[in-house]
Amino acid sequence: MNLPKGQLTARGIAIGVVGCVVITAASAYTALKMGALPWPIVFAAIVALFFLKLFNKGHADLNEANVTHTVMSAGSMVAGGLAFTVPAAWMLGFADETSWIDLLVVALGGTVLGSVCTVLLRQRFIVEEPLEFPIGQAAAQTLVAGEAGGSTGAKLFGALGLAGVYTWLRDGLAVLPTVFFQGISIPGVSFGLYNSPLMMSMGFLVGTSSVVVWFLGALLGSFGIVVAGTACGLWDTSTAQGIASSLGMGAMMGCGLAVVVKLIAEKLFTSVKRKVSQEPSTHDELETPHEELPAIAASATKRSERAQATRSKGSVTLTAGLIALGAAAVALALCVFLQLSVVVSVVVVLLSFVTCAMAAQSCGQTGIDPMEIFGLIVLLFVAAFSESTQVQLFYIAGVIAVACGLAGDVMYDFKAGHILGTNWRAQWIGQAIGSVLGAVVSVAVMMVLLAAYGPDAFGPQGSFIAAQASVVATMVSGIPSVEAFVVGLIVGALLYFVKAPAMMFGLGVYLPFYMSAAAFLGAMLKVAYRALAQRLSKADTPEERKAHEARAEQAGLVVASGIIGGESVVGVLVALFAIVSGMVAG
């Protein structure tokens, strides 16, 4: 395999590996702590470019930076796939039946399937039918913008350090409260303000309108259904809590199912349209950086065109034999280690190709990857015809979720690479390195947290909400209010089709109020930050104002990302310290 020099480098791999460990650990912690996981690609691009410049006398090649951030970010969605599914087994009392070996098989199995699928899908979704993949475009834009100079290291590591110290004071030394205003007692409502810089930073990053919808969902669930409904005598507090959680779960799942239905409908419509019009199914032309990036990327146009011109005309992919070998290896591992039947293992492998394609297209068109929904769909399908145990079903969901999460993440990276002219094979090798390392790190983090806090810490009322895993557990064990769940399904689907943030609404209804309040505060801080940046701007022309706002936006992104990383990493270290302390004391 011939790779261009200067893209996949030892220096880039070393930087990417260190970043992958940190980002994967932080992602596993974040996904469990707040039930959501932001795409780390832009953050990884900023860090990769910074360190490459630092170790190369202020210079960095964009293609090398692109491969480096691919290594960094690959493990994040592996962690997300595990965190969104496997803790469901712990919530239902099966913690003793899960082992680190089983989790590693789940993570590596999903990684292999997701990696193979990305090679098969790249030509289709990136070249022939170029989809938007907005996060990939943002990563390319970030790299181009950072090429001209300017250090973000002080902001990034300053925020990371401060958040880390704050987290140690809160969780390690217990000198800061976990929740503010917890003394205000409202029956059935977890009232307060979560003392979490991470949660506020998430509200800052997600977007004001989405977080407002999130908070409206929290108000409806806590004060509409629980407080008002109970006060009106419609139900008691316990019933109200079941209705609220069922409604929230239904809305989240309705959104995920709507994504799937829309993708299938669009594919069928496109297929019928092509047959009627007899149009070709592929495009001969490629998108150009002018079409994909705003004006700031114009400086990269000639470089990208030169890089594309040097590519071989034929698209080289993995051979059919290698693909079959990878799929067969995963099927065999599922049989041997997870004790699934041959039929179930083959079905899981085959459905992983289908769901990865759907996840990749969802990311390309909407920016959403409902990986846990895909895992849940396969789980329910397998449960309908097999005698697999509940733990095995959760493992199956984990394999699918990891594969789908990785597929979406890597397709974003491929999109950025296609725009910048990066060799996709170099990116794929980087992705393989990062995802395998991420599988090991994410399993280690989850087992550390389980050992430190116990299975009771996972679930809606625990320290680690793990909202998606809670949904999976509930779907298997029984829904508190089927009627409310059905209403939530319909509402979630309708909100998605009118382009409202349905997932955020469902999350708000489902999560404890104190967590949603912290995210809302973060969103309001962003509003104030933008207003202050505009007021301090001394620009005279619209172009200068736009550039100033872009710089302020990027600075906010860097600081918020650093805060998330600081609290997440130190949170894992606190858990590890608790384990070591317990072993020493014992």
N, C-alpha and C positions, 0 to 999 in steps of 0.2 A: 504494500500500500504506500504510494508516494504522497508525502505530505510536504507542503511548502515550508521553507525554513522561516523561523521567527514567529510562528503562530503557536504551536504546541511546544513550549520550552520547559526545561527543567526548573527555571526560575518561576515561570508561571504556574507550573504544577505544584511547586512547594508553597507558593502564596495561596493558591487555590485550596490546597489540602488543609492548611491551617484555618483559612476562612470557612471551609466546609464544616470542620469540627465545631466551630463556634456557632455558625448559623444553624446547623442541624440541631445542636443541643438547645439553642434558643427557640427554634421552631417547635420542637417537641414540647417544651415547657409552655410556650405561648398557646399552642393548640389545646393542651389539656387545661390550662388555667382559664382561658376565656372563651373556648369553644369556637374559635375562628383563627385563621392564619393568613396574614397578608403575603402576597407574592414578594419574595426577597430579591428579585432579579435586579431592580434598579439600585437597591442598596448594595448588592454584591458588585455591580458595575462600578459604582463610586469607589468602593474599597479597593477593588482590583486595580483601577487606574491610579489611585493614590499610591499604592505600594509599588507598582511597577515604575512609577516616576521616582519614587523615593530611592529605589535601588538601581536606577539607571540614569542618575544625574539629571533628573527633571524631565526626561523624555520617556515616552511610551508609545508603542505601536498599538493602534486600535484593534487590530485582529488578535494580537497577543492578549490584550485586555479582555476581548470578547471571549476567547477560549478560557482564560483564567476565571472570569466570573461564571462561566458555565460549570466549571469544577466546583466553585463555591456554592452555587445555588441548587445543584442537583439533589443534594440530600434533604433539602427542606421539605419537599412534598412527599418523600419517602416517610419522613417523620409524621407529616400530616395524615397520610394514609393509615398509618398504625394508630395514631392518637384518636382518629375519628371513628375507629371501629373496635379494636381489641379491648379497650377498657370496658366495653359493654359486658364482657365475660366477668370482669372483676366486680362490676356493679350487681351482677346476679349471683354472686357467691362462688364463682369458679376460679378464684385467684390461685388456689392450690393446684388446679389442674392445668395451669399454664406455666410454661418454663421459658427460659431465655433461648433455649435451642429452638423451640417451636416458633417463638417470635422472630428469631433470626431467619428461619426457613420462610416464614411469611414475607418478611421484608425483602430477602434476596430473591424469592420467587417472583414477587411483584416487580422487583427491579429488573430482572432478566426479561420478563414479558413486556414491561414498559419500554425497555431499551430496544428490543427487537421491533416493536411496533413503531417507534419513532423513525427508524430507518425506512420502514415501509410507507409511512405516512408523509414523510418530508417532501418527496417529489410531487405528491398529489396536492397537498394543502399549501405548500410554500411556493412551488414553481408553476404547476399546471393550473391550479385554481387558487391564486394567491389570496388568502384570507387576511383579515386585518391584523390579528394578534396584537392588540394595542399595547400590552405590556412589553412585548418585544420591540415595538417601535420606540417606546419610551426609553428602553435600555440603550438602543442605538443612539437616540437623541442625547442621552446623558453622556455617553462616551464621546460623541462629537463635541458637545459643549465643553467637556472637561479637557479635551485635547489642547485647547489654547493656553491653559495654565490655571493657576489659582488653587490654593490648598484648602481642602476641606477637613484635613486631619484633625486640627485643633477642635473644631466643632464636634466632629464625630466622636473622638475619644474622650473629650471633655464631658460630653453628655453621657457617654457610656460609663465613665468613672463615677460621675455624680449619682447616676441612677443605681449603680452597683453598691455604692456606700449607703444610699438611702434604703435599698432593699436589705442590706445586712443589718442595719439598725432596726428595721421593722421585723424581719423574719429570724435573723440570727441572734440578735440581742434582745428583741422584744421591748425596745424602748419607745417604739412608735406603734400606735394602734393599727390594726388591720382594716377596720371600718370606722369612719367618723360618724357621729350622730346615731350610733347604734342603740343608745339609751332611749330613743324615741320609739315607743312600742305601738305598733299598728297590727292588730290580729291578722295573721295570714300573709303579711307583707314583710319581706326582708328589707326593711327601710334603712337608709344610711347612704354614705358616700364611700365607695371603695378607695382605700388609700393606696392606689396603684398608679405610679407614673406610666407604667406599660399600658394600662387601660385607657388613660387619658391620651396617650400618644396614638393609640389605635383610633380613638375618636378624631384626633387631629388628622390622621392620614386617610381614613376611609372616605371622608367627604361630608360636608355639612348637611346636604339634603338627605343623604342616606342615614346619617346618624339621627337626624330629626325624626325620620320615619321609625328608626330603631327605638327612640325614646317615646314616641307616640304609642308604639306597641307595648312598651313597658308600662306606660300610664293606663292603657286599656286593660292589660292583664292584671296589674296590681290593684289599681284604684277603681277601674271600671267593673271588672268581673268579681274580684275578691271583696273589695271594700263596699262598693255600691250594691253589687248583687246580694251580698250577705245582709246589708242593712235593709234592703227591700224585702227580705224574707224569701228570696228565690231559691236559696240553697244555704247550706252551712259552710263554714270556712274550709273544711277539708274537701268537700265536693267542689267548691269554687277553685281551689288550688289545682285539683285534677282537671277541671274544665280549662283553666288557663294553660296548663302545661300541654294538654292535648291539642288545644287550638294552636299554640306556638309550634309544636312539632308538625302538625298538619300543614301549616303555612310554609315551613321550611321544606318539607317534602313535596308539597304542591309546586313550589318554585322549581325544585330539581326535576320533577316529572314533566313540568311544562317545558323545560329546556330540552329534555329528551324527545318529547312529542313534537316540538317545533323542528328539531333537527331532522327527525324522520320525515315529517311532512314536507320540509323544504327539499330533502333529497328526492322524494317521490315526485314532487312537482317539477323539479329541475329535470329529472329523468324523462317524464312525460313530455315536457316542453321541448326537449332536445329531439325526442323521437318524432314529434309532430313537425318541428321546423327543420329537422335533419341537420342540426348544427353540430359541429365537432364538440367533443367533450373536453378538450383541452385548449389552452391558450398558447400561441406560439411566442408571444412576447412576455418579457419579464417586467415586473414593476421596477421603476428607477428610484433612486434616493430622492429625486425631486418630488415624486408623487407620494413617497412614504413619510418624509420628514419635512418639518417646517424650514424656514429660511436658514436657521442656524446650522443645518446639515449640508448646505450648499457646498461648503469647503470640502466635503467628503465625496462629492460626485465623481470627480476624475479618478480618485483612488479606487472607488468602488467599481467603476467601469473597467479600469485596467485589470483589477482582480478578477472580474467576471470574464474578461476576454481570455485570460490564461487558463480558465477551467477547461477540462476535457469536455468534448461535445456529448459524450454518452454519460449518463448518470450511473455510477457504479454503486451497487447496493450489495448487501450480504447475499450470498448464494442461498438457493432454496435448501440445500443440505445443511448449512449452518443455522438457518432459521428453524428447520425441523429439529436439529440437535438441541438448540436452546429450549424449544417448547417441550421436547421429550424429556429433557433434564428436569425441568420444572414439574412436569406431570409425575415423573418418578419420585422426586423429592416429596411431593404432596402425598404420594402413596406410602413411602417408607417412613417419613418422619411424622406426618400428621395423621397417618393411618386412614386416609380417604380411600374409597374404592377406586378401581381403575376407571370406571365410567364417570364418576364424579370428577376425578382429576382431569380427565380429557375434556369434559364439559367446561370446567373452570378455565382451562387453557384456551379453548376455542372462544368462549364468551369474553375472555380478556381482550382478544383482538377486536371484537365488535365494540366493547365498551371503551377501549382506548381510542378507537376511531371517533366515537361519539364525543368523548371528552376533548379530544384535540379540536374537533370542529366547533364544539361549544366555546372553547377558549378563543378560537380564531374569530368567531362571530360575535360573542357576547362578553368575553373576558371572564366568564364564570366557569368553574370546573367543579360540578357537584359530585366529587369522587365518592363520597360516602353513600350517595343515592345510588350510584351505579353498583357499589358493593352490596347495598341492601337489596337491590333488585335481583342480583345473582344469588344472594343468600336465600331469598324467598323462593326463587325458582328451584334451586337445589333442594330446599326443604320440602318442596311439593312432591318430589319423586324419589327421594332417598331417605335413608334412616340415619343420616349423619347426626351426631350429637350437637347440642347447642354450642359447645366450645368449638367444634369443627366448623360450624356455620359461621361463627365470628371470625375464625381464621380465613375462611373463604372470602368473606367480605373484606378482610384486611388485604389479601393478595390483590383483589380487584381494585381496591381503593389506592393502594400503592402504585399499581401499574398505571391507573388513570391519572393520578396526581403527577407522576413522573412524566407521562406523555404530554400533559399540558405544559409543564415547566420547560421541557426540552424543546417543544415546538416554539415556545416564545424565544428561546435562545437561538434556534435555527432561523427564526424570522429576523432577529437582530443581525445574525451572521450573513443572511442573504442580502440585507440592505448594505452592510459594510463591506461585503466581499470576502468574508471569512470562509475558509475551507470547511465544509460541513463535516468531513471525516475527522478533522482535528477536533472539532467541537464534540463529535460523538464519542471519541476516545476520552476527552475530558469529562463528558457527562458520565461515562461508564466508571471512571475513577471516582468521581464525586458521589455517585449514587450508591456504589458498593460501600464506600467509606461511610456514607450517610446511613445506610442500613445498619451497620454495626453501632454507630454512635447513637442513633435513635433508640435502638433496642436497649443499649446500656443505660440511657437516660431514663427510659420508662421503667426499667427494672429497679433502678436506684430510687426513683420516686415511690414506686410501690413498696419497696423494702423500708423506706424511711417513714412513710405516712400511713401505710396499710390500705387495704381495698376500700375501707369506708370513706376515705378521703376523696374518692372519685364518684361524681354524680351531682345532681342539681343542688343538693344541700351540703356538698363537701367542699374542700379547699380547691379541688380541681373540677370545675364544672363539666368539662368534656361534653358539651351539648350534643354534638353529632353522635358520639358514642351512646349518650343517653337515649337518643332517638332510636338507634339500632337496638338497644336493650329493650326499650319499651315495645317496639314492633314485634319482638320475639316473645316477650313475657306477657304482653297484654296491655292495651291502651286504657287509661283511666276513664275517658269519656269518648266513646266511638263517635257520637253525634258531633261533639266539638271538633274532633279530629277531621271528620268529613267536611265540616264547614271550613276548617283551616285549609284543607286541600284545595277546596274551590276558591277561597279567597287568595291563597298563595299563587295559584295558577292565573287567576284573573289579574292580580297585581303585576305579575311578570309580563303578561301579554300587553298590558298598557304601559310597560316600561317603567314601572315603579319598583323600588328595591324590596321585593317581597321577602327575600331571605333575611334582610335586616329587620323587617317588621316581625317576622316569626321569631327571630332571635330575641327581640325586645320583649315579646309576650312570654317567652320561655325562661329567660335568664332571671336571676334575682334582681330586684330593683336597684340595689346598691351598685351593681356592676354597670348597669345601663346608665345610671346617673353619672358615673365617672366618665364613661365614653361621651356622654352629652356635654359634660364640662370641657372635655378636650376639644370637641367641635366648636364650642363657643370661644375657647381660647384661640382657635384658628381664625375665627371671624375677627376677633380683636387684633390678632397679629397682622392680618391682612390690612385692616383699617389703619393700624399704626404704620405699617410699611408704606402705604400710600401717602399718609400724612407727612412722613419724613422724606419722601422722595423729592429731590430737587431737579428733576428732569423737566425740560422745557418742551420737548416734542413728544408726540404719541409713541414714536419708536423708542425713545429713551425711557419713557414710563413703562413700556412693555418689557424692555430689557431689565429694568430695575425690579419689576414685579416678578420676573422669571428668576432672578438671582435670589430674591427674598423667598420665593417658593422652594427653590432648591435648598436654601439654608434651613428652612423649616423641615424639609424632608430629611435632611442629614441629621439634625438634632433629634427629631422624633424617632428615627431609626436607631440612633445611638442609645436613646433611652430604653427602647424596647429590648435591644441587645443587652444592655447593662442589667436590667432587672431579670431578664430571662436567664442569663448565664449565672449570675450570682444566686438566683433561686435554685438552680441545679446544684451549685456548690454548697449552699446551705443544707440541701437534702443529703448530699454526700457526706458533709460534716456530721450530720445527725446520725448517719449509719455508722461512721467510724467511731463516734463518741459512744454509741450504744454497744459496739463490739468491745471497746476498751473497758467500759463499765461492766460489761458482762464477763 
